[in-house]
């Protein structure tokens, strides 16, 4: 196998000789099995878009049993649109202990509508205790009307705390008439971050779960997850938003959280209410920062207006 190292351009100062010696030394270390040096050379090759050299160095590292190199080799093959080669290396990487490579293989097989192949990798990953893999196995089985297998994997995934699995299990129990069981799983799913489960709980019993609605908004705030806030707002109807608004005072003196709740209100055509509350609270809760209300006004998409406390 040839050495895929690069040479340095020459100049009149003779500094290229030093560069050549450095390259030669690096190649020698890599050839002697220095995995870190092999990775550095592979990275250098990728940066200069020398994919042949990158491939060769990654395969050298993989030959030492390095699972990361196998994973990188698979990803490189995928980027080069060589799925068959990518699948081979993803599988090797997973077997070598980098199990997330199996997830990459399963996802790619799913995108290619090869569900049987995807199922094989989800099975391998599920054997490691991965709840997401169990959930995918459940969905594959349910989609082919294999309810027994689907419910087996759904239960196992739910037992790992997988939010979507718990939500789906709750739905199936509800359809079967077990409303108490459904509610238990929806509550668990909501606690794990499922907005869909929150919707179900609000729909079944709005007064009992309105505070959970506020808590979900605050959880999204705490993670600065604007997407989740908009998603929650889009799912709440006017009545539910009104209930949440009535619990406004329960939020206490939490400026960021209160203003994010106004953002939720603002997305649902309640700009008048949202604007006044938002401006008042921004000034009263953070009077030392005059830019604070302006910043949140822009976040709400409201026209700025002067406001003197």
C-alpha positions, -999 to +999 in steps of 0.1 A: +000+000+000+015+033-010+020+061+015-006+088+009+013+117+026+016+150+010+048+170+001+055+206+009+060+232-018+097+242-022+110+277-017+144+295-020+150+294+017+151+257+018+124+254+044+107+228+023+133+203+034+121+207+070+085+202+059+095+171+039+112+157+069+082+164+091+059+147+066+082+117+063+084+114+101+046+116+103+041+090+076+067+068+093+049+070+127+016+062+110+031+033+091+044+020+125+008+019+138+005+053+156-033+056+154-034+092+165-010+101+137-031+081+112-062+102+122-042+134+118-031+124+084-066+114+074-080+147+087-053+166+067-063+146+036-100+154+041-092+191+045-075+192+012-102+170-003-078+142-011-104+115-005-083+086-018-056+094+008-082+099+036-098+065+027-064+048+028-055+062+062-088+055+077-087+019+066-052+016+081-066+028+114-096+005+111-073-024+105-059-019+140-094-024+154-102+013+159-140+016+159-140+053+154-119+049+122-144+023+110-173+048+117-155+076+099-148+053+070-185+045+068-195+081+069-170+090+042-185+062+020-220+076+027-209+111+016-195+096-016-230+079-021-216+044-017-242+029+005-231-007+003-196+002+015-210+025+042-232-003+055-203-027+058-182-002+078-211+009+100-217-027+109-181-033+116-179-002+138-209-013+158-195-047+163-163-031+175-182-013+202-193+020+186-229+010+187-242+044+174-228+034+140-256+008+139-281+036+144-266+054+114-270+022+094-306+017+105-316+053+097-300+051+063-317+018+055-350+033+066-345+062+042-339+037+015-372+019+025-353-012+033-371-019+065-360-055+068-323-044+068-331-015+091-348-039+115-316-060+117-296-031+129-323-019+153-323-054+167-286-052+173-289-019+190-320-030+210-299-058+224-277-031+241-307-017+259-313+012+235-349+024+240-350+043+207-341+011+188-369-008+206-394+019+197-384+017+160-388-021+161-423-016+176-433+008+149-420-015+121-440-044+136-472-023+141-470-010+106-471-046+093-500-054+116-479-076+139-495-063+171-480-089+194-444-081+184-452-044+182-466-042+217-437-063+231-412-038+218-434-008+227-436-019+263-399-025+264-391+009+249-416+025+273-399+008+303-366+025+293-383+059+296-386+066+258-412+094+256-427+085+222-430+049+232-449+059+264-471+082+245-479+056+218-485+030+245-510+053+262-528+059+230-532+021+224-544+016+259-570+044+255-582+028+222-586-005+241-607+013+268-581+013+295-583+050+303-565+049+336-536+030+321-535+054+292-534+084+316-505+069+336-484+065+304-493+099+291-483+115+324-450+096+322-445+106+286-452+142+294-427+142+322-402+129+297-409+158+274-437+147+251-458+177+240-482+152+224-489+135+257-495+170+273-521+177+246-539+144+253-540+152+291-553+187+285-579+174+261-591+148+286-591+171+317-580+207+311-584+221+346-563+193+362-535+197+337-533+234+330-504+239+354-486+211+336-491+232+305-474+261+321-446+238+333-441+225+298-438+261+285-413+268+313-393+236+305-390+248+269-379+282+282-353+267+304-338+249+275-341+280+252-361+258+229-380+283+207-391+255+184-408+236+212-425+268+224-440+275+190-450+238+188-468+240+221-485+273+211-497+258+178-514+229+196-532+249+223-567+261+214-581+294+225-598+279+256-566+262+267-546+294+263-572+313+283-569+288+311-531+292+310-535+330+310-556+328+341-528+310+359-504+338+349-498+350+385-486+315+395-455+321+375-442+345+401-413+368+396-396+349+367-391+375+340-377+352+313-404+326+318-432+351+319-421+368+287-417+335+270-453+327+280-462+360+263-444+347+232-468+317+233-498+340+236-484+363+208-482+334+184-519+328+187-532+362+176-535+375+211-510+403+205-529+430+224-530+410+256-494+397+251-480+431+242-493+450+272-484+422+297-451+418+281-441+454+282-453+460+317-435+429+331-403+435+311-400+470+327-410+460+362-390+428+364-358+442+348-359+479+351-321+480+352-319+468+316-338+492+293-330+471+263-348+441+278-384+450+267-373+461+233-355+427+227-386+407+237-409+430+217-389+421+186-391+384+196-428+387+197-429+405+163-445+435+179-439+471+168-417+489+193-432+516+213-419+538+240-431+528+275-423+547+307-427+528+340 
